């Protein structure tokens, strides 16, 4: 089954981050089961028309955060669920990212909380 990852250079989000975020999503939703082998860095880079270093950074971030494991003989595989970050850690990381974006935009914290609440409400 081909890996469904798409990079949009018009999003304003670094390509490595898009790759990492989409792989995390595929893992958390079960689309990529534990033990699933990811494509080699060069192959995925070629498929996405990215530099190998961009995909390597995404893989490195995934490995550092427990999402994948890399072994010379097996390549990069999805880690077992017990080795992955817990939801509380993921939520904290997402909140940290949001807080940084709010600060960079110079938005009032109250307005940021209102916007976040409205975004959550729109998903229900």
C-alpha positions in Angstrom: 0.0 0.0 0.0 1.5 3.4 -1.0 2.1 5.9 1.7 -0.4 8.8 1.5 1.7 11.9 2.3 1.3 15.2 0.5 3.4 18.3 0.9 1.9 21.7 0.0 4.6 24.4 -0.3 1.9 27.1 -0.1 0.8 26.3 3.4 3.6 28.2 5.1 4.5 25.1 7.1 8.0 23.6 6.7 7.9 20.5 4.4 9.6 18.3 7.0 7.0 19.3 9.5 4.2 18.4 7.1 5.7 15.0 6.5 6.2 14.4 10.2 2.7 15.6 11.1 1.0 13.4 8.5 3.0 10.3 9.5 2.0 10.9 13.2 -1.6 11.2 12.1 -1.4 8.0 10.1 0.1 6.2 13.1 -2.3 7.5 15.6 -5.3 6.6 13.5 -4.0 3.1 12.9 -3.5 3.6 9.1 0.2 2.7 9.8 0.3 -0.2 12.3 3.2 -1.0 14.6 5.9 -2.8 12.7 4.9 -1.2 9.3 8.1 -0.3 7.4 8.3 3.2 6.1 9.8 4.0 2.7 13.6 4.7 2.6 14.4 8.3 3.0 15.6 8.7 -0.6 12.5 7.0 -2.0 10.1 9.2 -0.1 12.0 12.3 -0.9 11.9 11.4 -4.6 8.2 10.6 -4.4 7.4 13.9 -2.7 10.0 16.0 -4.8 11.8 17.0 -1.6 15.5 17.0 -0.7 16.6 13.8 1.2 17.6 16.0 4.1 14.0 17.2 4.5 12.6 13.7 4.8 15.6 12.7 7.0 14.7 15.5 9.4 11.1 14.3 9.6 12.2 10.7 10.3 14.7 11.9 12.9 12.0 13.9 14.7 9.7 10.8 14.6 12.4 8.6 16.0 13.4 11.1 18.8 9.7 11.3 19.8 9.1 7.5 19.9 6.9 7.2 16.8 9.3 5.1 14.7 12.4 3.0 15.2 15.3 2.7 12.8 17.5 -0.4 12.5 20.1 -1.0 9.8 18.6 -4.3 8.6 14.9 -3.4 9.0 14.9 0.2 8.0 12.5 2.6 9.6 9.4 1.0 11.2 6.4 2.2 13.2 7.1 1.7 16.9 4.9 -0.4 19.1 2.1 1.6 20.8 3.8 1.2 24.3 6.8 3.1 22.9 4.9 6.1 21.6 4.1 9.4 23.3 0.9 9.5 25.4 -2.0 11.8 24.4 -1.2 14.2 27.2 2.3 14.7 25.9 0.9 15.2 22.3 -1.6 17.7 23.6 1.0 19.7 25.4 3.3 19.8 22.3 0.3 21.0 20.2 -0.5 23.6 22.8 3.1 24.8 22.9 3.1 25.1 19.1 -0.1 27.1 19.2 1.2 29.4 21.9 4.4 30.1 19.9 2.3 30.9 16.8 0.0 33.2 18.9 3.1 35.0 20.3 4.7 35.4 16.8 1.4 36.8 15.5 1.2 39.3 18.4 -2.3 38.1 19.2 -3.9 38.9 22.5 -4.1 35.7 24.6 -7.8 36.1 25.3 -8.4 36.4 21.5 -6.3 33.3 20.9 -8.3 31.3 23.5 -11.6 32.4 21.9 -10.2 31.4 18.4 -9.1 28.0 19.7 -12.5 27.4 21.4 -14.3 28.4 18.2 -12.1 26.0 16.2 -12.8 23.1 18.6 -16.6 23.9 18.5 -16.6 23.9 14.7 -15.2 20.3 14.7 -18.1 18.9 16.7 
